[in-house]
Amino acid sequence: MDNKAELSNLSAQTKLMPFGNKTVYLNGEYLPLSEAKISVMDRGFLFGDGIYEVIPSYSGKLFRFDEHMQRLENSLSSIRLANPFDSAQWLDRLTPLLDANLDQAIYLQISRGVADKRDHAFPEKVTPTVFAMSTTIVPFTDLDTGAKVISVDDTRWALCNIKATTLLANILLRQQAIDNGCAEAILVKDGYVTEGAASNVFAVIDGILITPPKSREILAGITRDVILELAEHHNIAYSEEIISLDALKTASEIWITSTTREIVPVIQLDNESIGSGKPGSLWQTMNRLFQDYKRASHE
């Protein structure tokens, strides 16, 4: 089906079907989640051969859409998979999943598609599988008290800048944190902090807001970028540089950041209090600036 025909079909479906969190997009159709099916021969199912993106939406408006589209493009290019749509076409397909009365996270996933046999090599003439759904964003509930984290060895692969669906290592590391009564695992490689299992990491050390620089060892978060932009705009001293685990333990503040959790203050690392053991003053300032920025973006 060509793009014009598909959009016409989607438009017709939009008039017939109620859209909400239980309605998803799959390969050109909107349908109830319970009816969405893929082949067991899909390479995303067999190999984790695909990428994903998560885009927040506030009051029905996608937040930093262009930046998320660029990260999507970067991930697809890294696994040698063509983007099935341009930004305008993505917007057409994602908009029906939005609800103006909710704060949502749009999850989209693209696998290499369905092959006729299980083979590690790329199949020829295969159509990518495209899936998208929305879920309601549930804010981190303990912002006033903060989160506890542990540090663990970063055992992931070498291309963490790709937002790949192969997340087993992240899952195991995050579960290690959960098993220890913590909200997140701070990953450490060769004595230096990379990121969280599902977040970026910030620290306030000697009055400077610091986060590890972009590299293959971290997934560059959009929330991370917004924080740095806000810091620069409001004359908050910041730096992108490596952070040793020893230095992290001396921080007066630590934050973990992500699309769905936004900016979460850390009050305990490896059973030791951070700063006063309460969310810090710079976090209070940055969280207010971030919330103001969010509101302005969808007014």
C-alpha positions in Angstrom: 0.0 0.0 0.0 1.4 3.4 -0.9 1.6 6.2 1.6 -1.5 8.1 0.2 -3.6 5.0 0.2 -2.5 4.0 3.7 -3.3 7.5 5.1 -6.7 7.4 3.5 -7.3 4.0 5.0 -6.2 5.3 8.4 -8.3 8.3 8.2 -11.4 6.2 7.5 -10.5 3.9 10.5 -10.1 7.0 12.7 -13.8 7.9 12.1 -14.9 4.4 13.0 -12.8 3.5 16.0 -12.4 5.1 19.4 -8.7 5.8 20.1 -7.2 5.4 23.6 -4.6 3.5 25.5 -5.9 0.1 24.4 -5.7 1.0 20.7 -2.4 0.4 18.9 -0.9 0.9 15.4 0.5 -2.1 13.7 1.6 -2.2 10.0 -0.8 0.4 8.7 -3.8 -0.5 10.9 -5.3 0.8 14.2 -6.7 -2.1 16.2 -7.4 -3.1 19.8 -4.2 -4.3 21.6 -5.8 -7.7 22.1 -6.0 -8.1 18.3 -2.5 -7.0 17.5 -0.4 -10.0 16.3 3.0 -10.6 14.7 4.5 -13.7 13.2 6.7 -15.9 15.3 9.2 -15.5 12.4 9.5 -11.8 13.0 13.2 -11.0 13.6 12.3 -8.7 16.4 10.8 -11.7 18.2 13.5 -14.2 17.3 16.6 -12.0 17.6 15.6 -8.6 19.1 16.6 -7.3 15.6 14.9 -3.9 15.9 14.9 -0.5 17.6 12.4 1.5 19.6 11.7 5.1 20.7 9.6 6.6 23.5 8.1 10.0 23.0 6.2 11.8 25.8 3.0 13.7 25.0 1.5 16.4 27.3 -2.1 17.5 26.7 -2.0 15.7 23.3 1.2 17.3 22.0 4.3 15.4 21.4 7.3 16.7 23.4 10.5 17.4 21.5 9.2 15.4 18.6 12.0 16.5 16.1 14.7 15.4 18.6 13.1 12.0 19.1 12.8 11.6 15.3 16.5 12.3 14.9 17.3 9.7 17.6 15.1 7.2 15.9 16.9 7.9 12.6 20.2 7.5 14.3 19.2 4.1 15.8 17.8 2.8 12.5 20.9 3.9 10.6 23.1 2.2 13.1 21.4 -1.2 12.5 21.3 -0.6 8.7 17.5 -0.4 8.5 15.7 2.3 6.5 13.2 4.5 8.2 9.8 3.5 6.8 8.4 7.0 7.2 9.5 10.6 7.3 8.7 12.9 10.3 5.4 14.2 8.9 4.2 10.6 8.1 5.2 9.5 11.6 3.2 12.4 13.1 0.2 11.4 11.0 0.4 7.9 12.4 1.0 8.7 16.0 -1.4 11.5 16.4 -4.5 9.3 16.6 -3.0 7.5 19.6 -2.9 10.8 21.6 -5.4 12.0 24.2 -5.5 15.7 24.9 -6.6 15.0 28.4 -3.7 12.8 29.4 0.1 12.8 29.8 1.2 9.9 27.7 4.3 8.0 26.5 4.2 6.9 22.9 6.2 3.7 22.4 7.1 2.9 18.8 9.1 -0.1 17.6 10.5 -1.1 14.3 11.9 -4.6 13.6 13.6 -5.8 10.5 10.5 -7.8 9.7 9.3 -11.3 9.0 11.8 -13.7 7.3 11.0 -17.1 5.8 13.7 -18.8 7.9 15.7 -18.2 11.1 19.1 -17.0 9.9 21.5 -14.4 11.5 22.2 -12.8 8.2 19.9 -10.0 7.0 17.0 -11.4 4.9 16.4 -10.0 1.4 13.2 -8.2 0.4 11.6 -8.1 3.8 9.2 -5.5 5.0 9.9 -3.9 8.5 7.3 -4.5 11.2 6.1 -1.1 12.6 4.3 -1.0 15.9 3.2 1.9 18.1 1.1 2.3 21.3 0.4 4.9 24.0 0.4 4.5 27.8 -0.4 6.9 30.5 2.6 8.5 32.2 2.7 7.7 35.9 5.0 10.2 37.6 7.6 9.0 40.1 5.6 9.2 43.3 8.4 9.9 45.8 9.9 13.1 44.5 9.7 14.7 48.0 11.7 11.9 49.6 13.9 10.8 46.6 15.1 7.5 45.3 17.6 4.9 46.4 20.0 3.4 43.9 22.9 0.9 43.8 26.0 0.8 41.7 26.6 -2.3 39.6 29.1 -3.3 36.9 28.0 -2.3 33.4 27.8 -5.7 31.6 26.1 -4.5 28.4 27.3 -4.5 24.8 29.5 -1.8 23.3 26.8 0.0 21.3 24.5 1.5 24.0 23.9 4.6 21.9 21.5 2.5 19.8 18.0 2.4 21.2 17.8 -1.4 20.5 15.0 -3.7 21.6 17.7 -6.1 22.9 17.4 -5.0 26.5 18.1 -8.2 28.5 21.2 -6.9 30.1 19.4 -3.7 31.2 16.5 -5.7 32.5 18.8 -7.9 34.6 20.7 -4.9 36.0 17.5 -3.0 36.8 16.0 -6.1 38.5 19.2 -6.3 40.7 18.3 -2.8 41.9 14.7 -3.8 42.5 15.8 -6.9 44.5 17.8 -4.6 46.7 14.9 -2.3 47.4 16.2 0.4 45.0 14.6 2.3 42.1 17.6 2.2 39.7 21.0 0.7 39.1 23.8 3.1 38.3 26.1 1.4 35.8 29.9 1.5 36.2 32.5 0.5 33.7 36.2 0.5 34.5 35.5 2.6 37.6 33.5 5.3 35.8 29.7 5.9 35.7 28.0 5.4 32.3 24.3 5.8 33.0 21.4 4.1 34.7 19.9 0.8 33.6 17.0 2.9 32.2 18.1 6.5 32.8 20.8 9.1 32.4 22.8 10.2 35.5 23.6 13.7 36.7 25.6 14.7 39.8 26.3 18.0 41.5 30.0 18.0 42.5 31.7 21.1 44.0 28.7 23.1 42.8 28.9 22.0 39.2 26.2 20.0 37.5 27.9 17.1 35.7 26.7 14.3 33.4 28.8 11.9 31.3 29.4 13.0 27.7 27.6 11.4 24.8 29.4 8.3 23.5 28.7 4.7 22.5 28.5 3.8 26.2 25.3 5.7 26.9 21.9 6.3 25.3 21.7 10.1 24.9 18.4 11.0 26.5 16.2 13.8 25.3 15.4 14.8 28.9 19.2 14.9 29.5 19.6 17.4 26.6 16.7 19.6 27.8 18.4 19.8 31.3 21.6 21.0 29.8 19.8 23.5 27.6 18.0 24.9 30.7 21.2 25.0 32.7 22.9 27.0 30.0 19.9 29.4 29.6 19.7 30.0 33.3 23.4 30.3 34.0 23.7 27.2 36.0 27.3 25.9 35.9 27.4 22.5 34.2 29.9 20.2 32.5 29.8 17.1 30.3 32.6 14.9 31.6 33.4 11.5 33.0 32.4 10.8 36.6 34.3 8.2 38.6 32.3 6.1 41.1 34.4 7.5 43.9 33.6 11.1 42.7 29.9 10.2 42.5 29.9 9.2 46.1 31.1 12.7 47.1 28.3 14.4 45.2 26.0 16.8 47.0 23.2 15.7 44.7 22.6 12.9 42.2 19.7 12.7 39.7 18.4 10.0 37.4 16.5 11.2 34.3 14.4 9.6 31.6 11.4 10.3 29.4 8.8 8.9 31.7 10.3 9.6 35.1 11.7 13.0 34.1 14.1 14.2 36.9 14.3 12.0 40.0 16.5 13.0 43.0 18.7 10.3 44.5 19.0 10.4 48.2 21.0 7.2 48.8 23.7 5.3 46.8 24.9 1.9 48.0 23.2 2.4 51.3 25.0 5.7 51.9 23.2 9.1 52.0 23.8 11.6 49.3 24.2 15.2 50.6 21.7 15.8 53.3 19.8 12.7 52.4 17.0 14.8 50.9 16.3 16.2 47.4 18.8 19.1 46.9 18.3 22.7 46.1 19.6 22.5 42.6 17.2 19.6 41.9 14.4 21.8 43.2 15.4 24.6 40.8 15.9 22.4 37.8 12.6 20.4 38.3 10.7 23.7 38.4 12.5 25.0 35.3 11.7 21.7 33.5 8.0 21.7 34.5 7.8 25.3 33.3 9.4 24.4 30.0 7.0 21.5 29.6 4.0 23.7 30.1 5.2 26.3 27.7 5.9 23.6 25.1 2.2 22.5 24.9 0.3 25.7 25.5 
